[in-house]
Amino acid sequence: MNEPTATLPLLVTRRFAPAVRARLDERFALTMHDDEAVMDRDALLRTVAGVSGAMVTPNDRIDSEFFDAAGPTLRIVATLSVGVDHIDCDEAARRGIVIAHTPDVLTRTTAEMAIAIMLSLVRRVTEGDRLIREGTPWELSPNFMLGTSLEGLQFGCVGFGRIGREASRLATALGMRVVHCSRRATGEAGERSFDEVISTSDVVSLHCPLTPETHHLINAPVLRAMKSSSVLINTCRGKVVDEGALVDALRRGVIGGAGLDVFEDEPAVDPGLIACENAVLVPHLGSATHRTREAMGMRCVDALMAVLYNEGTATNIITVASA
């Protein structure tokens, strides 16, 4: 029996894991931006014309202009992310275009990143590394660079979905008390109002999606409501936090510190944040392990195969009611 030939045209906007690329090569005629850098917008709109599907990243803006450029052949867009704030899902639904994402496979790695940043911040790991690399004289003494132990602290989880739950589980294993809040009540132990989570927690960890309601959810009044010793951790989306307000809060000691894996205008980072010694800054590494990125890519391919070749079942489709 002959192997199926690559027939359907597919746009791939970034260089993915070798195993993912090999699987795509087997069944699709690829137009691929084989680079680590983001695809130029003009090139994106030019090369999407006439394809049956597209495999994209959060750096690609998928909107009406993109759909118009693709034309009527486009049936599915699969994104290498859980969040879909870069995609106009309502417009896709109106046009009958399927949107697929990558839930589940990055839950553990992203939760681990939240905990890693938290530990680095409260135990002053990054600050200590910086001190040594800068050649600052130091010696062990009873009061040198004292941090905070996590045991007995309250971990406030904002957004109690897959990643928030896993981060909370890891925090519990470290001896922390967990409280949480979500857009919808869960009725589970530890559930509190957003205001109570913010005002009583020693660590506030953000795990909510970016929506119009959560844009700048963490702003100046919210930061003022936090304990002066508390720290903010963000591994969800940069625009959930008003960075200008955060810089001001860090400078004035309104809160104790912040650990960020995401930024409002990444890859640009507010110079004010860079100047803050009480901030740990990470270049969006939440899902950045070999195994996780490959698994994310494979979930995209599964959806592409299910929709375009009717092979297998896609369980990672975004459902939006058509207008």
N, C-alpha and C positions, 0 to 999 in steps of 0.2 A: 504494500500500500504506500503510495507516494505521500510525502509530507506536504501539508498545505503550504502554499506559497504566500509570500507577503503581498497582500493586495490592497488593503485599505490604507489610505494616507493618514499619517499621524504626526502632529507637531509636538516636539519635546523641547521644552524651553530651557533646560539646564542639563549639565552632566550628572547622571545618576550612577548608582552603584553598578559595577560591572555585570553582576548577575541579573540585575534589572534590565540593563541595556541588551544583554544577550537574549533575554526572553522577548523583549520588544522586537528585536531584529528578526526573530523567527516568524512573526506573523504580520508585521506592519511595514509599509514603505515609509521610512522615517525621514522627516525634515527635523534635524536636531541642532540645537545650539550647544555644541560640545565644548562648554566653557564653565568655569566656576562663577564668572561674573554674570550679573543679571542681563537678560536679553534686551537690547535696545527697543524702545516702544515702536518706532517706525518699522524695524525689522519684524517685530512680533505681528504687527497688523498686516504686513505684506505677506509673510510666510504662512499665516493661518488660512489664507484664502483657499477654499476647496477641500479642506481636510475633513475627515470623518470624526476625529477626536483630537483632544489636546491634553497633554500632561504638563502641569504647570506647578509653580511654587508661589508662596505668599508674596513674593516680590512682583509678580505679574498682576496687573489690574485687569480683571475680567469683567467687562461692562458692555453696554450697548454698542459702543464703538468696536469692540472686539468681536461681538457677535455679528455685527453688520459686515465687518471685514471677512469673517469666516464664510458667510453665506449659508444657504439652506442645507448644505451637506453636513454641517456640524451637528453631532448627536450627543456627545458627551465631553465634559471637561473633568479631568481627575486632578486633584491638587494634593501635593505632598505636604499636607498639614491637617490638623484637626479643625482649626479655625478657618472660617470662610468669609471673614470680613472684607477680603480683597475681591470677592465675587458678588456680582449682583444676582443673587439667587432668585429673586422675584422675577427679574427680566428673563432669566434662563427658563423658569417655569412657564412664563407666557409663551416662549418660543418652543417649548417642548424639548429643551436641552437638559440632559441629565447632569447633575453635579455629584461627584464622588469625592470623599475625603478619607482620612486615615485614622479613625478612632482606635482605641484599645492598645495598639502596638507601641505607642510612645508614652503610655501612662506611667510606667515605672521609672523610665529614664528622666522624664520631666519632673516627677515628684522627687527623685533623687537630687536633681539640680537645686530645687527649692531648699532641700535640707542642707546640701553642701554649701550653698550661699549663706544660709542662716548660721551654720557652724562657723564659717569663715568670718562672718561679721561679729558674732557675739564672743568668739574666742580670739578675735583680732589676728587671724592667720595671715590674711592678705596684707594687713598693715605691718605685721612683723616681717614678712617677706620683703616688703618695700623698704623697710628700715635697714635690713641687712644689705640689700642690693645697692642702696644709696651710700653705703659705707659709714653710716651713723654709728659712733661708738656706743657700746652697750655692755652690760654685764648682769648676770643673774642677781636679783635682789628681792627682798620680800614684797615690794610694792611695784615691781616692774611690769608694765603692760598687763594689768589685771583685766580679765574678761569676766564673762558670766557663764555659769553652768546652766544647762538646759533643764536639768531635773527640777520639777516643781513649777516651771514657768507655764504660762497659758499660751497655747498655740491657737490663734484665731484664724480660721479658714473661711475666706470669702469666695464662695462658689464651691459647692459640695458635690461636684460631678466626679468623673472617674479619677482625674488627676488630684483634685482636692481631697478625695477620700484616701487615696494612696499616700499622699503627703501627710495627712492626719494620722494614718496608721503608723508611718515611720516616726512621726513626732511622738506618738504614744510609746513606741518602743524605746525612745530616748528618755522616757520619764516625764513627758510633758502632759498637761491637761488640755484636752481639745474642746473648743467650742466652734460652732460653724453657723453660717447663714447662706441662703440661696435665694434665687428669684422665686422659687416655689417652695412652700413648706414641705419638709420631708417627714416630720413627726418623729425623727430619730433623736436618740440621747445626745445631749450637748447642743441642740439647736437653740439659737438665740436670735434676737433682732440684729440687724446690721449695726445699729447704734451701740448696742451692748458689746458686740464682738469688737468693734473699734475701740471703745472706751476702756475695756477691761483687759485686753490681751497684751501680753508682753511681746509677742510676735504676731504681726498681721500679715498673712500670706495670701496673695491674690491668685485665684484660679478660675476666674469668670471669663466668659467670652466677651469680645468687644462688640457692643451693640450701641445704638444711639443712647440707650439708658445708662450704659456703663462707661461711656466716654467721659473722662475726667471724673470718674466716680470718687477717686481719691484727690481731693482738692484742698485748698487752704483751711476751710472750716473743719473738714474731716481730720486733717492732720493735727489741728489744734485740739481736737477731741481725743486724740490718742494720748497715752501716758508718756510723760517726758522721757522715760527710760526705754520705751518700746521701740521696736525696729519694724520696718516695712520690707516685705519680700515680694517681688513681682516677677513671675515667670510666665505670665499669660500674654498680654499685649501691652505695648508701651503706652498707647493712648488711653488706657484705663487710668493712668496717673498724670496729673498736671505737673510736668517736670519743673516748671518755673516755681510753682508753689512748693514743691518738694525741696528744691535747692534752697529756697528761703528758710524752710523749716529746719533743714540740716545745718545751715549756717548759724541760725539763732538758737539751736538747741531745743527746738519745739519737740522733736523726737530724737531718740538716741542714735539712729542710723538707718540705712537703707541698703538693700541688696537687689540689684536689677540685672536680669538676663535679657530684657527687652527695653526698647526706648521709643519715644514718641516719633522721631524722624530718623530711625536707624537706616543706614549705619552711622549717621551723624549722632554725636552725643553732646549734650549741653556742656560747654566748658565749665559751667558752674558745678556740675556734678563731678567732673574730673578733678576739680580743686578740692572737693570735700574728702577729708581723711576718713570720715565716718560713713563712707559709701563703698560697697563692693560692686564692681561693674564687670559684667561678663558678656561677651559678644554673641548672644542668642544661641547658647549651646545646649538648651534644654533637652532636645532629642538627639544630640550629636554623639551617637555611638555607632560603630560599624553595623552591628546587628539591627539596631532600631531603624536606621535610615534605609537599610536594605529591605526590612519588613514593610516599611511605609511604602517604598516603591512597588513592592510586590502587591500590596493591597490596591494600589492604583491600577496595576496591570490586570488584576483580577476583575476590577470593575469594567475596564476597557474591553476585556475579552467577553464578559457577560453581556454587555450592551451591544457591542459591535459584531460579535460572532455568535451570540447566544450560547456561549460555552460557560458553564458554571453558574453560580448564583452570586450576585453582588449584594452584600449585606451592609455596605458602607455608602449608601446613597442618601443625599440630603433630600428630605421631603418638604416641599413648599407648595402650598395650595395656589393654583393658578388664579390670577385676578379675573 
